Amino acid sequence: MTLDPFILSCPNQELFGEYEKEAFIKAVAEMLTNEENDQNSCYRIDESEFDFGLFATNPIKPNEDLDVRRTLTTEKFLKTLAKKVGKCQLQNLLDGKCYTNVTLSCCNGAEQITCDPDHPYRSYDGSCNNLQYPSWGKRGNALKHPFAPCYSDVVSKPARSKSGAPLPQNRKLISELANFLDKYGGTSSTSLNMFMVFFMEVINSDMIGRATKRTKCPTKGFRGCRADGLDRSACQSTLSNPLRVPSDDLYYGESGISCLNFSPQEKANDRCELKHVGERNMQSSYLDLSSMYGDVPHYDANGKLPLYHCGVTEVVTQMTPIAVQFSTIIGLFGKLHNYCVDRIRSCPKSKGSVQERCRALTIGVYQKITYGQLFPLLFGDELYNLCGFDCEYNSHNESVVSMVYKNGPGRFPHVWITDEIMYKHQGRSQWRPLNEYFRNHESFDCSATLAGVLETPFETSRLVDAIVNKFYTCDGHRGSCLPCIDLARNRDAGLCPLVTFKHFIEQSFGEESQCYNTFDDMSDMFSPELIQFFAQHYEHPGDIDVMFANMDQRAYPGANMPKLVSQTFCLEFKRLKCTDRFFYSWNPNLGEGARHLIEILDFTALLALFTDIDEVPLEPFLVDSPKAAAMDVRKYLESVEYLYCQI
C-alpha cells in the first residue's frame, strides 16, 4: 500500500510536466552539442597524446538513440527537481515512498522481449535468461545500488564530508597515499601471480562493459585538458570532467601538470523512472564471455570465430585500453571455441548448432575455472563455504552488477599491479614496464607473454608508480592515474562512505556492527599509521571513501583478499551464479561429453593446447606451481577427443 504523500512530505506532481518540458529541451540541446563536438577535432583527444584511446567511446547505435535521450531527459528533470524541492521530499520520491510507478510522460509502454522457453542456448545480449523477467541481466541495463546512494543533492552531485566541506582532493589523496604506502606499507611477497590479476580483469570486462558517455560517432576520447596538461582545455567537452592536480603534486608538481583527463560514466534510465539511477552496463551481467562473443553472433560458415592476434575476436580488438596479457588470456577461450568446432565437425553424426554447442562448452569451462579454481584460492575454505556457491537457480532474484562492486571494492585487483611484468621469449626473461604492454600488441609473441605473466609475482601493500603516475604512458614519464580514475568514478556513482557499506555487509553476513565516532575506532580495520593518514586527510571516519576497503587489514583464514573486499566479491558472484539459468552445473542442455570436458579442461589444458610453452603449470595462479610436460597433457587430451561427439 502506498503511503499518503502529504504525510510523507513529497514533491507536488502538478509541476512535473513543466519541469519535464524544460528537461527535454536541455537534453536534445546537449545531444546536438555533443554530436557537433565529436566532429570537431579540438574537442577530441588527438592521436599524438599519451592517453589517446584511454577514454575511447562507443557510438550510440540508431536503436539506442531514444533510450539515451530518455535517460538524459530524466537526469535533467531530477537535477531541476533537486533545486526546487527539499532533500527529504526528493529522497522519499526516489525511494519509491511517494507515488506508485512514477515515470515521465516521454516514456510510454514497456520493452517487449519475446522468449522461446525451449531454446536451449543463452542469448548473446543477456536477454531471456530469466523467462519471467526477460530483460534481467541484459546488456545496456543500469547497475544497481544495494542501498540508496549518498549524493549530496540526492540526485547526482558527489557526496561531501559530514561538515558539508568537500571530500579530500582526488589526486592529492591518491598521490600521498602511494607515498605513505612506500614508507609504511612495506612489500608483502606472495606466491600469486599476475596471470591471476589479468584473468580477474577478463572476468570484470565480461560482467561490466565500459559505458563512457557516448555520441553518435565513436571517438578515442573527449578532451578535458590541454594536450600539455598545464590547464583545462578551452575546448572542454561536456562529456568530460577533468581531474585537478595540485601545484605541489609529489610527481607532477615540477612539470607543471595541473590537469588529468577523465570521462564520467553514462547513466541508464531508459524507462524515465523517478528513482535512484545507476550507470549503464554495456555487457550482460552473466559470466558468459559476452565481452568475447559480442552481443550478436560472429561466426564463419563453419561456426568458427574469426580470430586475430593471440586468438582474440574482433569484439576484443575494439576494447581499449587493454594490455596484451589480457588479450592472450581471453584469446585462449576463443581458440577453445574453434578447437571444439573442428572436433565436432569430424564426428560421424552431428546434430544441432555446432557453434552454439561449442559456445556452451567454452562458457562452461570459463565458469568452472572461475568458481572452482579461482575463488577457492581468493577466499580460502572458510569464506568459500560460507558464501554458499552450491546454490540452485533462483528465478526470483535479479542478475545484476552493483555500483559498489564496479566502482569500489571491485577495483581491488588494481592494488596488485606491478611496475614491471616478465616477458619470457625463447628462454630469455625480460622485465618490461607495464605501460609497454598496452600498445603494439602484434609485436608481442603470445606464448612468451603468457610464460612471463605466469612467473610474475605481484606485491601487496603498495600502489606502484606504474598506475599512480605512469598509467598508459607513451614515454614512461607522463601518464594517467588509475586509482584517481577509480576514485572519481567511486564519487560520481554516488557510492556511500566506507563505514556505511561496512555496516551493510555486516548485516548481510549476520555480523555485529560497531560505530565509528573517532578515527581510533577504526583500529579493527587499519594499522595505526594508516589511521593517522586518514585522520590527516578526512574530517571524520564516516567520510572515508568506500574504495579504501582495499586497505582493510582483516582477512579470513587462508584468504588472499581483505575481509571486506572478499565479502563483497562473495555476494556479487553468488548472485550472478544463482540467477543464471544456463550456468554449466545445472544446465540441462549440456550433454555428457560436455560435462566431462568441462571437468577436464582448465588453464593447464588450454596452455598445453594453444601455446608453445613446453612445461605448463598445474596451478596457473601460483608462481612456483608444479609443472607438467605440455606434450603429455596434449596426449591425454587427444585420448578424450571422442567426448566432443557427445556434447
Secondary structure, 3 states (H helix, E strand, C coil): CCCCHHHHCCCCHHHHHHHHHHHHHHHHHHHHHHHHHCCCHHHECCCCCCCCCCCCECECCHHHHHHHHHHHHHHHHHHHHHHHCCHHHHHHHHCCCCCCCCECCCCCCCCCCCCCCCCCCCCCCCCCCCCCCCCCCCCCCECECCCCCCCCCCCCCCCCCCCCCCCCCHHHHHHHHHHHHHHHHCCECCCEEHHHHHHHHHHHHHHCCCCECCECCCECCECCECCCCCCECCCCCCCCCCEECCCCCCCCHHHCCCEECCCCECEECCCCECCCCEEECCCCCCCCCHHHHCCCCCCCCCCCCCCCHHHCCHHHHCCCCCCHHHHHHHHHHHHHHHHHHHHHHCCCCCCCCHHHHHHHHHHHHHHHHHHHHHHHHHHHHHHHHHHCCCCCCCCCCCCCCEHHHHHCHHHHHHHHCCCEEEEEECCEEEEEEHHHHHCCHHHCCHHHHHHHHHCCECCECCCCHHHHCCECCCCCCCCECHHHHHHHHHHHCCCCCHHHHHHHHHHHCCCCCCCCCCHHHHHHCCCHHHHHHHHHHCCCHHHCCHHHHHHCCCCCCCCCCCHHHHHHHHHHHHHHHHCCCCCCCCCCCCCHHHHHHHHHCCHHHHHHHHCCCCEEECCCCECCCCEEEHHHHHHHHHHCHHHHHHC
